[in-house]
């Protein structure tokens, strides 16, 4: 689970520091949101399977919710 989280974090970091091609902005936005939503599902499954401590998993989920909210705010500003 931690490896999944670190991997997604690395992907999101690389997206933040690369030049933005605005022709693909919406596609990149959608892919980022899909990845974060997938990560949420994995974390919920890991909590249910006992692979992740519930409090830690809930913290991950809260942080992902905050990221999704910020992405949505950015998307609304760029329309």
ABEGO torsion letter per residue (X at the ends): XAAAAAAAAAAAAAAAABBBBAAAAAAAAAAAAAAAAAAAAAAAAAAAAGABBAAAAAAAAAAAAAAAAAAAAAAAAAX
